[in-house]
Amino acid sequence: MTPSFTRLQKRNPERNQHRYYALDLQPHLFGGWSLVREWGRIGHPGQVRIDLCDSLEEATDAFRSKLRQKQQRGYA
């Protein structure tokens, strides 16, 4: 099954951390796939990075790897 849009949050009021991280897979115009990542402070515009992948499998692997990494860092 292909992953879909996922939005994670990390809240730690003692450390004034109110962050989000969003992941999405999207096809691009050249026949491949893009892993679109957005992150920042909740309630504010964040940064966006687009990673181009040659195949859906490669994009799915990148999506799952980044999701696992963020969950290990406290995002839920």
SVG drawing of the C-alpha trace seen along z (x, -y; Angstrom):
<svg xmlns="http://www.w3.org/2000/svg" viewBox="-3 -32 19 34">
<polyline fill="none" stroke="black" stroke-width="0.4" points="0.0,0.0 1.3,-3.4 1.6,-5.9 -0.5,-9.0 -0.2,-12.5 1.0,-12.4 1.3,-15.2 3.2,-14.8 3.4,-17.1 5.9,-17.5 4.8,-19.5 6.9,-20.1 5.7,-23.3 8.6,-23.1 11.1,-23.5 8.8,-25.8 8.6,-23.3 5.5,-23.4 6.6,-21.8 5.0,-20.0 6.4,-17.8 4.3,-16.9 5.1,-14.2 3.4,-13.7 4.0,-11.7 3.1,-13.3 3.7,-12.4 5.7,-15.0 5.6,-16.0 8.5,-13.9 7.1,-10.5 8.7,-10.1 7.5,-10.8 8.3,-13.5 8.6,-13.3 7.3,-16.6 8.4,-17.5 7.2,-20.6 8.3,-21.5 8.1,-24.4 6.4,-25.8 2.7,-25.1 0.7,-28.1 3.4,-29.6 4.5,-28.9 7.3,-26.4 10.0,-25.3 9.4,-23.0 11.7,-20.6 10.9,-18.4 13.0,-15.3 12.7,-13.8 12.6,-10.0 12.7,-7.9 10.0,-5.4 7.1,-5.0 9.0,-2.4 12.0,-4.7 9.7,-7.5 7.8,-5.1 11.0,-3.9 12.1,-7.5 8.7,-8.4 8.8,-5.5 12.4,-6.1 11.8,-9.8 8.6,-8.9 10.4,-6.4 13.2,-8.9 10.8,-11.6 8.8,-9.2 12.1,-8.2 12.7,-11.9 9.4,-12.4 7.0,-13.4 3.6,-11.7"/>
</svg>
